[in-house]
Amino acid sequence: MSSQTFSQIRIVEDTVLYKLLAKGIHHIYNYEFAKAEDLYESIAERIPDHPVLPFYKALIDYWGNVPIIPGGPGSDEFVQHMEEVITISNLMLDENSEDIEALFYNLASRSFLILYYADNGLPAKVFIHLGSIYRSIIKGFEIQEKFNDFYFYTGLYNYYVEAYPEAHPIYYPFTILCKRGNKELGLVMLDYAFKNAFFMKPESANFLAIIYLAFENNPSRAVQYMKELHQTFPDNHFFLSRYAELLLMNKDYSLAKPIVDTLFLLDDFNVMKAYVFNGIYEEFHNHNPEKAKYYYLKGVELSVPFGPRADYQVAYAYIGLSRYYRDKGDSEQAKYYYKRAKESISYPYVYENY
């Protein structure tokens, strides 16, 4: 047998299984969860006792309950399924430490858990997985050509290990002993993952949009990735709202407004975003500070049930309210809302128009 493991050959070389998984992943990211569930049994019949099964279920839990919050719908199931992936993949790695596919699922499940814990303000749970993730990514550099999804993780690593301490010097000491990165190469690798990965294609585009907006100060490049994601998964409400946000950051107000109006018709999380985004539209396009103030305040009010998961959105509202009170000559309120914005998120683009 070749150096490729049996499990990897099952996934990659079983044409029927490959197509079933590809279709199922598309259904999940396009919010067609009933269709994704319908495919599960067919996948399980062809590859039982494999980590892809709980991973597939966990993706349904995650995307079917955005924003997934501890104690909220789907959260316990998501954590349970991802931990099951870790358990199964660990057993596979105990039998064969070179099992490429087992290594991928172990890395992917831990990374989704880290994202979940970080987004919900639970740093202690993040640290549990960091050592294993670091070792898996370093190994990923050696095998990324054999399994394209690793380019997502090695590309992210190459970029963030350099960019994050540059933007936040307080974290530099934590990276001293880490493998050095390369920001330019990281972007190339992430773009390659977007074009060629199996599971991590949409995640690659999503992170590229974040990077080009938050670190590269290139909103026009960011919006192109999100536009393609939205076109590929038109029923994904998260990608729709991100597309609206990036259009606003790109000052393309005429394209953004119909999408913002659509968000008002969706779930509570998107309604909250719609109020904040409408505040941006009123402030910068219609130059109506009073209406903007109303929408910002309403967005902040509606964000409360979502806790830290709403920090990213309400930062726009807080900085908008800070501008409002600054222009009114109320320095005390302006400072208060500026502080609230900084506590929510520190990316420079949020404060560009301050």
Steps between C-alpha positions, in 0.01 A plus 500: 500500500620854430592753769142626481284346769206270439254757640623769264469268202142423603404868493697621203478199271143388569328711235150443637602588856690806381196630312268429793723692738548789256124528455440475874756769582343731244158442656636580847664826395193596298277448806321204341524293815217257429670403174833464680339273759345289226847425362649402835382137498631445148841631608498294820423181308814541288739603778377401849698581816687779325560849648338662197159391635500696830686781322219520243243502782693771686502722192122469486480591871730798449353654187145407588515704821704809413588671727564185700518597869577284807170376638319599182349279229745251354792599722523182708458285190769697315755456779409133544541424130830688469638324807393170344703593192803558724453166676467298178785679322726455804436125486583500130821693568594257777487223239674705231658832591536579127126470427451823306125499513487428875739790555278730295181415688677535833627843399171612344287398799730673747511815288119520483484455878757776548298731276186419700668559836681816389188653346315440825766646730627170648881530470577228757338239274697634202836424665410131540536447125781739403794262549343224293397744228849648477659153463243400237556816295877454506444146376258644243783687330654163416185341357294788360567393142337163575182650647413849377288592804820534702582811294222676689676443832858549381393814313324638808803420711744660257294818499385539859822403678653811342201734460337460840800598716568787259148631563504405872862518626397372844472153342849504347669316791261208449626451143875517562543123513254430219587413143533824306238586241467692176199726451517519121540125467219448750260696281604298195446175689157607626398595149621159382287336771202707385543366149599140580400391852216254558364583846669835568426684175230732646698553822801607293301769320343617824837543670651667193219757515574560869873533438470741208263720698651482848874471429568593138271807484368379166117492523458468122696172502310383808162561341593295191557189709176551689309568178616167361404324823154657491453403136606141573285472814216750443286366788776532761385789720839543665675551167216731390547723804878502457454598138280793607760603759786492252301695242445768765870502587568532127261799492280322246181615670260443210587130484508460876158651581276232340698230681469686831125524441493122448675443833205665676287203381725229646578371852566717805877496455475634148235756601750632755762528227248670271442778752873560539563491126204732437663739746816500288288559189314794658817655639723480195264483204197704611700718742220474754663474845172483691374200306843343525493545878160329519617198300828471691325506837244245386776274374678520836175420679433195282857373541467422871374138469798409281773606744855497358371360169364847421818693589611509138177671389435735792848650470369681192205629703714612793747691283210654306342616826838637608517705178144621557570631851839639399333706229238613755777620729429240770853379565403285798254288301737494203777358718262248656392355166853510361613291798212256443603466135862428591386240753300329225753495218827677420533457123615833349239509221222542759659829608612621156224761475531623858 
